[in-house]
Amino acid sequence: PGRLTSRAALEGLVAELVGDVGLRPVAPAAWHQFPAPGGITGMLLLAESHLALHTFPEFGSATFNLFC
């Protein structure tokens, strides 16, 4: 659950995913961290479309939406 509230951990994960899949970001990612116990929302604009992620530490989960 701690990683679900760590922007640094999520930025690293997104960078790894983007590199592994060969996606092409067209701008830096946008991030929003909600007050505790909330999670983080991130959005990355891609040449292919976009990647959005939302974490829910109170439920121990995260969602990743990749549109290409």
N, C-alpha and C positions, 0 to 999 in steps of 0.2 A: 504493500500500500504506500510506502514512503516514496517510491519511484513515481507513483501516480500524481504526486504533488511537486515533483522536481522538474522544473523547466529545463535544466541542464541535461537531465537524463532523457527527457522527451526530445530535445533538440538533437542529441546524439543518435537516438533511435530513428528519427525522421531522416537525418542525413544518411544513415546506413541504408534505410529502405529505399530512398531516392537513388542512391548510388547503385545498389544491387539490382534495381529494376530498370535503371537507365533513364530515369525521368529527367526533365529539363525545367528547373525552376526559372521563372522570369522576374522574380522579385523576392526580397527577403520574406521569411515567414512572419506572420502576425500571431501574437500570443496574448492570451488574457488569463490571468490567474484569479480565481474567485476566492473570497475570504474563507478561512478555515471553517468548516471541514471540507469546503468545496474543492474542486479539481481545477484542471486547466483545459482551455480550448485553444487549439492551434489551427492555422489555415495557411496553406502554401499554394500559391498560384503557379500553375505549371503550363508549359507550352501545350501539353496534352489535355489539360483541363485543371483539376485541383485535387488537393488532398486535405481533408479535414479530420481532426481528431478531438475527442472529448474524453476526459478522464472523470471517473466517479469513485474517488477513494472510499467514500462511505459504503460503497457496494463492492469494492475491490475489483473494479472493471474499467475497461477503456474501449472506445469504439474508434475505428479508423474507416473513413469513407474515401475511397480513391475512385475518381471518375476520369476515364481516359477516352 
